[in-house]
Amino acid sequence: MTSTGSDIAVIGLGYVGCVTAACLSSLGHRVTGADRDEHKVKSVLEGRAPFYEPGLEELVRENAAAGRLNATSDLRQAIAEADIALICVGTPSERNGNLGLEQLRRVTGEIATTLAGRTKPLIVAIRSTVFPGTCEEVVIPQLHSGAQVVSNPEFLREGVAVRDFMEPSLVVVGGPNRDAVEQVARIYEPLGVKACLVSLRTAEMIKYACNAFHAVKIAFANEIGALSAELGIDPQEVMSTVCEDTKLNASAAYLKPGFAFGGSCLPKDLRALVYRAGRMDLNLPLIESVLPSNDRHLARAISAVLDLPAKQIGVVGLAFKENTDDLRESPVVSLLEQLIGKGRSVRVYDPHIQLDAIYGSNRNFILESIPHIGRLMAPDLKSLLAWADYLVITQKTSADIAAQISESELPVLNLQGSPAMPAALASR
């Protein structure tokens, strides 16, 4: 790398590759695009975009004329002086839904044949969408340690791809070699967005998480829209108002993996939506799947606890979430019932549960569903830590509780990730 930019090869001049090549060259890097398709190569050499995308033609023309953007059908020529090779080939769906990796394997194999005798280090960055583990299982073995491999997924939308590149909301680079990861991240520095540096598989997974989330959001809005319309309500007014709440609705508030949800609102209201939609013969597959999905997540957690090599299991957290004494539809109750039914010895501590102080519908739920809970409750955390040989965390915990658990040095299964919980506890 020099002060005036990197030498970059972009392998594949399709939608992602051509936009990437043009935008990187506009940032001051020297970019050579490579593709088997002579039409694409000729288009770039003549300063034309091989397909229509707003703003792309101008970038290709300007940077080709300035000598910063070149193109060739010879991959060996493209990477001869490259510091970084960005692979942007297609990974189309196969009949069974799996990704087709034929182009990726071919390109990686061709790069491997150029590495013998090469004196300049090469970083191979996979920009194509690939399933987690692909770099480790497909790319790295083919390169035989001749190049560093990183994952650098793209987040470009057709129709606004140039703007998405130049004004990114997310830049991700992942890999086992920190120097290589940082070198790839630096090519995006002129964009003014701090890159997220992660592990190799995490980078591959982030792309899928983003796309799946976008699809879920669209399907959710459409299902709420369909139900609203059926009820004579303006769907646009409903969802535009929902999006006004950036503290909870359009935020990271509910996007942290953890334990199953419960409580007196979410399960009840989902059941009501599904029931009333069914009465109108309106099928809402996404919303209908939420409670079954939650049940499956709870079942995975129960299975993980049952697999623990422990005689005496201490559970921290009983209410459906932290900072409440509400036990209605708490997933922890289902967890305890399963553990007791399987003959496990269990005790529970929750800093906000005082059974003699609970009243109303919450008390009725306890008497009807878990009348035996009193004998399972530990009076304080200290006594639970002294009794248990394994801890299960079901809630986000305070710094004080996390510190006491850490000092106890008991092994921990953390079902509810918590910023206050030392990271080591999650895997102990």
N, C-alpha and C positions, 0 to 999 in steps of 0.2 A: 504494500500500500504506500502511496505517496501522498504528499500534502494536497495534491490536486485530484485525488480520488483513487478508486480501485480499478483494476482490470477485471472485468466481469464477463463471463460467458453465460448466456441464457439459452438453455437447450429446450427447444420447442417454441415456435412462434405462433402458437394458437392464441386463444383469447387471453389467458393469463400471461403467457410468455411475452407476447408482443407489447402488452400494456406495461409489464414489468420492465422490459428492455428500454422502451421509450422513456418511461418515467425516471429510471435510474440514470440514463444518459443525460436527462435534463437536470439532474442533481450534480452533474460534473464528473460522473464516472465514465470510463471508456468501456463501452458495451459491444459485444459481438453476439448476435443472435444466430443460432444454428437450427436448421430444420431440413428434413428430407424433401419437403414440398418446395420445388423450385419457384412456384408462383409467389409464395410467401417471401422467400428470399429476395426475388426480383423486386417485389413491391417495396420492401424496406430499402433496398439499395437505390431505388428510384425516388425515395422520399414519400412513399404512399403507404397508408395502412392497408393490410390485406383484408380487412373487414371494417364495417362501420361501428364506431364507438365515439361518442361526443368528445372532442378535444384530442383524440389520438392522432388523427392525420397531421395536425399542426405540429405535434411533438415529434413525430417521425420525420417529417420534412425538415424541421429546424435542426434537429440533432444529427440527422444524416448529412445535411449540408455542412454542419460544423465539424464533421469528422469524429464525433463522439459515439455515433451509432453505426455499426456495420452489420453485415449479415453474410452467411455462407451456408452451403449445404455440406461442408466438410467439418465434422465435429472435431477432428484432430486439430485442424487449423483454429477453430473457435477457442479451444481451451489451451492452446500452446503457451500463451503468455498470461493466462488468467490466474488471478489470485483466488477467485471464487467461481464455481460453476453452479448456477441455479437451474435445477431440473424442473421444467414446467410442462411435462408431457401429460397426455390424458390418461385417466384411470377410469374408463367407462364401466358401467354395470355389466356383469355377465348374466346369463339367463337365471341363475339361482339367486341373484341379488348381490353376490360377492363382487369385489372390485377386480377389474381386469388389469393385471400388472405387466402385460406383455411389453408395452412400450418402455416402461420403467426398467425392466430387466434388460431389454436390448440396449438402451442408452447407457445404463450402468456398466454393462459388459463392454461396450465400445470405449467408455472412459478408461476402464481397467487396462485395455490394451495400449493405452497411450502413456501409462504411468512408468513403465520400465525406462530407466535412464533419465527420467525427469529430475531436474535439479531444483526447480522452483516448487515450493509447497503448494498444494491444492486443497481447497475446502470444497466439498460437494454438499450443497444445500438442497434438500428436497422441498420444493414448493408445491408440488402436486399433492392432492388430497390422498392420503394413504392411511390405512387402519393402523392403530398402535401396534408396534412391534415390527412393522415393515422395514424400517431402516436397519434394525438389528438382524432381522432374519433374511432379508433380500439384498439390501444395498451393501452393507458392510462386508458380508462374506464375499461378494463379487469383487470388491476393491482390494481385498487382501492387505489391509492396513496401508495401502498406498496413498490414501488421502483421508483427511478428517471428514467426518460426516455429521451434519446437523440437520434439523428439521426447521423449516422457515415457512409455515403455512400462510396462504394468502387469504384475504378477506375482502374480495372485490365483487361488486354487484354489477351485472351487465346493465348498461345504460348510464351508470355513474362511476365506472371503474377508474377512470383517470382521477376524478375527484376523491374517490375512496383511497387511492394510493397516495395522493399528494396531501390529503387531510385525514390521515388514518386515526381511527378510534382505538386500534390495537395493533401492536407489532410484537410478534412472538418468535423467539429463537430458542431452540433447545438442542442439547447435545452433551456428550460425556466429557468433551475437551473444552474447558472454560475459555482458553485463548481463542479457539476457533469460533465459539459462540459469540464472544465479544467482537471479533473481527467482522462477522456477518452483521451483527447489530449496528456496528459503526457505519455501515453503508447507508443506513436510514437516518443517521443523526441530523442531516439538514432538514428533516421533516419536523423536528422539534417535539417528538413524542418519545418518551422513555420506553425502551423495549423491555418486555417481560422475558427474563432469562430463566429458563426452566429445564427440566430433564428432557431427554429425547422422546420418550413415550408420552410425557405430558404434553409436549408441543403437538404431537400427532393427534392426541385426544382432544385438545382444545378446539381444533377445527371441527370435529364431529359434534362436540358439545354446543358450539355456536350455531351450526346449521340445524341441529335437532331442536334447539331452543327457538330459533326463528320459525321453524315449521310448526312447533307447538303453539307459539304465540298467534300465528295466522289462523290455525285451526280453532284455537280457543275463541278468538275474536269472531270468527265466522259462526261458531256454535252459539255464542251469546247473542250474536246478531240475528240468527235464525229464530231463537227463542223469543227475543224482543219483538221481532217483526210479527211473530205469531200472536203475541199479546197486544199488538197495536202500539208498540213503543218504538221510538226512533232509535235504531241500533247505533247510529253515528253519535247521537247525543249521549247514549249510555257509555260507549267505550271512550269517547273523547273526555268525558268527565272522569272515568276511571283512571285515565292517563294523567290527569291533573295531580294525582297523589304520587309524588316522586319519593316520598318517605317510605312507603310500603309497597304500593302497586308496581310502579316502574322504578325499581331499585334492587339492591342486592339483599334486601332484608330476608327474603325467603329462598335465597339461592345458595345456601350453604348446606352441604350434605350432613345429615345427622340422623336422629332417631325418627320413628314414625310420628305423624301428627295425631292429635286427639283433642279433647276438650269439649265444651258444650256448644260450640258454634260450627266449626268446619265440617265434622261428620254429619251433623243434623241438617245443615243447609244444603250440603251436596245431595243427601238423600231426598230432600224436598224437591230440589231442581230436577233430579232424575225422575222422580215419581210424577211430578206435574207435567214434565215434557212427555213422558210416556202416555199420560192421559190424553194428550193432544196428538198422539201418534207421531211424535217428533223424536227421531233418533239422534242422540248426541253422543257419538262413540267416545270422543275424548273425555268429556265430563263424566260419562258413565264409567270410564276406566279408572278414575282417580282413586276411589275407595278400594277397589280390588288391588290397585298398585300399592296403596298404603298397607293393605293386609299382607301382600307379598313381602314388602320391606320389613314389616314386623316379624314375619315368619323367618326371614334371613337372620334377623337379630337374635331371635329365640334360639335358632339352630346354633349360632355362634356361641351363645352362652352355654347351651347344653354340651357343647364340645370342650368346654374349659376343663383342664385337669385340676379340679378343685373339689374339696369336700364341703367347705363352708363358703358360700358366696354372699358377699356384702353388696347390696345395691344402694347407690347414692342417687336419690331422686325418686319420688313417688307420684307427685302431681304431674299433669300432662305437659307442663313446662315449668321453667324456673320462676321463682318469685311469685308463686301463687299456691293456695292450698286446695285448688279445685281438682278433684279426683275423677270427675265425670269423663268417661270414655278415655281415661289415661291409658296409653299403650303399656305403661309399666304394670298395670293391674293384670293385663293379659300375659305379660312376661312372667309375673310372679305365679299366676295360676298354672302356667305350663311347667315352671320349675318345680313347684310343689307337687304337681301331678306326676312328674317324673322322679320324685323322691329326692330332690335336692334339698339340702339344708340352707335356708335363706333367712337373712335379716335385712332390714331396710332402714335407711336414715334419710329424712327430708327436713331441712332446717325450718320449713314453714308449716309442717304438718303437726298439729296438736289435736288429737282425736276428740278430746273432751270439749274443744272450742269450736268444732265444726257443727253447723246446723243447716236446716232447710233441705233443699233438694240434694245438696252435696252429701249431707249426713244420710239421707234416705238411700242414696246410691251405695254408700259404704255398707249400711246395714243389710241391703238386699244382695249386693254383689260380692262384697269381701268382708263378711262379718268377723272373720278370723284375723283381720289385719293387725289387730292390737298386739297379738303375741309375736308378730314378726317385726314390730317397730323397735329400733334401737333408740334409747333415750338421748344419745348424743353421738357425734362422729367418733369421738375417742373410743367409746365402748365398741362401736362397729369395727374400727380398725384393729382393736385388740382381739376381736372374735374371728374375723374373716381371714381366709388364706388367699382370697382373690376378690378384687373389686370390679363391679360393673357400674359405669357412669352413664346415667340416662338423661341428664340435664346439663345445660351450661352451668358451670360452677363459679362461685366467687373466688377471688384471689386467696382469701383466707382458707377456704376449704381445699383448694388446689394445693396450697402450700402444705397443709397437714397431710394430705394424701401422698404428696411427694416425699415428705419426711418419713412416712411409714415404710417406704420401700416395698410395699405390697405390689404384686403384679396387677395390672389394670387392663380391662377391656373398655375402651371409651366409645360408647355408642353415640354420643353426642359431642362432636368436636367443639372445643371451647377455647377462645382466645386466652382465657385465664388459666387453662390447663397446660402445664409444661408439655412440650411436644413429645418428650421421651415417654410420657405416660401412655400415649396413644398406642404405642407398640410394645410396651413392656408385658 
